[in-house]
Each structure stands twice: as structure tokens, then as C-alpha cells.
């Protein structure tokens, strides 16, 4: 008999889980997600850790820069400026409700990646 299969006073009440890992995750993830959120909101050290991770991962966000060229291979500055201005205009209203900037989406998605472990855009 393997040592892990023996029943002792320490392992007598232990009932091993014999199910699929996906079923275990499905059953326990809502509780774990709620507990993590509560811990982050209740303990300033954990809240600060999440803020630091978001700050260092996202920073100021992805900076868009257009590098469109002419037929002769030189940068087309007029076209590039128009493209960058269009992106800046779109980034201000990236949220369908007009509440969040594109860079705020980046920070929110990283925060959701750290806290509950998933996000959907």
C-alpha cells in the first residue's frame, strides 16, 4: 500500500476529491473570486499591491504612433497626424457609454486580470 493511501489519525477525516479539475474550478471559482475581492478591499496592503501591479504593467498605456510612408519611402506626416488625431478622438469615446477613455480600459482590464483572474473586452 502506498503511504498516501494509508489511513492514520491525521488523514482519517480526509476525503480526497475525485473529480475533473474543470468541475472543481467551476464549483469553487465564484467563492474564491468573492473572497479575493473582499481581501483586496479590506486590507490596504493587498489593495496597494494590486495598484502597483497595474501601474507597472500598464503604465501610461499603449501609445499609438502611425508610421505611414509615401511612395518614395518617406514618412507621410500629414496622413500620420490625421490618423493619430482620429485615434485620439476615438480613444476619448472608446466606451459605448462615453464614460471611460481607452487607457482606462487598459487599467481596468489589468485590474480584472489580477483580481478575479479574467476579463472580457
C-alpha positions as CSV (number, residue, x, y, z in Angstrom):
1,X,0.0,0.0,0.0
2,X,1.2,3.5,-0.9
3,X,1.9,5.9,2.0
4,X,-0.7,8.3,0.6
5,X,-3.4,5.6,0.7
6,X,-2.9,4.8,4.4
7,X,-5.4,5.9,6.9
8,X,-3.9,7.4,10.1
9,X,-5.2,9.7,12.8
10,X,-4.1,12.7,10.7
11,X,-5.7,11.5,7.4
12,X,-8.8,9.7,8.8
13,X,-11.2,12.6,8.0
14,X,-9.6,13.5,4.7
15,X,-11.9,12.8,1.8
16,X,-9.9,13.2,-1.4
17,X,-11.7,14.9,-4.3
18,X,-12.0,12.5,-7.3
19,X,-13.4,14.8,-10.0
20,X,-12.4,16.6,-13.1
21,X,-10.2,19.7,-12.5
22,X,-12.6,21.8,-14.6
23,X,-15.5,20.7,-12.4
24,X,-13.6,21.7,-9.3
25,X,-12.7,25.1,-10.7
26,X,-16.3,25.7,-11.8
27,X,-17.6,24.9,-8.4
28,X,-15.1,26.9,-6.3
29,X,-14.2,29.9,-8.5
30,X,-17.2,32.1,-7.5
31,X,-16.4,31.8,-3.8
32,X,-12.7,32.3,-4.4
33,X,-13.4,35.4,-6.6
34,X,-15.6,36.9,-3.9
35,X,-13.0,36.2,-1.2
36,X,-10.2,37.8,-3.2
37,X,-12.2,40.9,-3.9
38,X,-13.1,41.2,-0.2
39,X,-9.5,40.8,0.8
40,X,-8.3,43.4,-1.6
41,X,-10.9,45.9,-0.3
42,X,-10.4,45.1,3.4
43,X,-6.6,45.1,3.5
44,X,-4.7,48.2,2.3
45,X,-1.5,46.2,1.7
46,X,-3.3,44.0,-0.9
47,X,-5.0,47.0,-2.5
48,X,-1.7,48.7,-2.8
49,X,-0.1,45.5,-4.3
50,X,-2.8,45.4,-7.0
51,X,-2.3,49.1,-7.7
52,X,1.4,48.6,-8.1
53,X,0.9,45.7,-10.4
54,X,-1.5,47.7,-12.6
55,X,0.8,50.8,-12.5
56,X,3.9,48.8,-13.5
57,X,2.2,46.6,-16.1
58,X,0.1,49.3,-17.9
59,X,1.9,52.5,-17.0
60,X,0.6,55.2,-19.2
61,X,-0.8,52.7,-21.7
62,X,0.0,51.7,-25.2
63,X,1.0,54.8,-27.1
64,X,-0.3,54.8,-30.7
65,X,2.1,56.1,-33.4
66,X,1.3,55.9,-37.1
67,X,4.3,55.4,-39.5
68,X,2.6,55.6,-42.8
69,X,5.0,56.2,-45.7
70,X,4.8,57.8,-49.1
71,X,5.6,56.1,-52.4
72,X,9.2,57.3,-52.1
73,X,9.6,55.7,-48.6
74,X,9.4,58.9,-46.5
75,X,7.1,59.4,-43.6
76,X,3.8,61.0,-44.6
77,X,3.5,63.4,-41.7
78,X,0.1,64.9,-42.8
79,X,-1.5,61.5,-43.1
80,X,0.1,60.2,-39.9
81,X,-1.1,63.3,-37.9
82,X,-4.6,62.7,-39.2
83,X,-4.5,59.0,-38.2
84,X,-3.2,59.8,-34.8
85,X,-5.7,62.6,-34.3
86,X,-8.5,60.2,-35.3
87,X,-7.2,57.6,-32.8
88,X,-7.1,60.2,-30.0
89,X,-10.7,61.2,-30.8
90,X,-11.8,57.6,-30.8
91,X,-9.8,56.9,-27.5
92,X,-11.8,59.6,-25.7
93,X,-15.1,57.9,-26.6
94,X,-13.9,54.2,-26.7
95,X,-16.6,53.3,-24.2
96,X,-20.0,53.0,-25.8
97,X,-21.5,55.0,-22.9
98,X,-18.7,57.6,-23.3
99,X,-17.6,57.3,-19.7
100,X,-14.2,55.7,-20.0
101,X,-11.1,56.5,-22.0
102,X,-9.2,53.8,-23.9
103,X,-6.4,53.9,-21.4
104,X,-8.8,53.5,-18.5
105,X,-9.9,50.3,-20.3
106,X,-6.4,49.1,-20.2
107,X,-6.1,49.7,-16.5
108,X,-9.4,48.1,-15.8
109,X,-8.6,45.0,-17.8
110,X,-5.3,44.5,-16.0
111,X,-7.0,45.1,-12.6
112,X,-9.6,42.4,-13.5
113,X,-6.8,40.1,-14.7
114,X,-5.1,40.5,-11.2
115,X,-8.2,40.3,-9.0
116,X,-10.7,37.7,-10.4
117,X,-8.3,36.4,-13.0
118,X,-10.3,37.0,-16.1
119,X,-11.8,39.8,-18.2
120,X,-13.8,40.1,-21.4
121,X,-13.5,43.0,-23.8
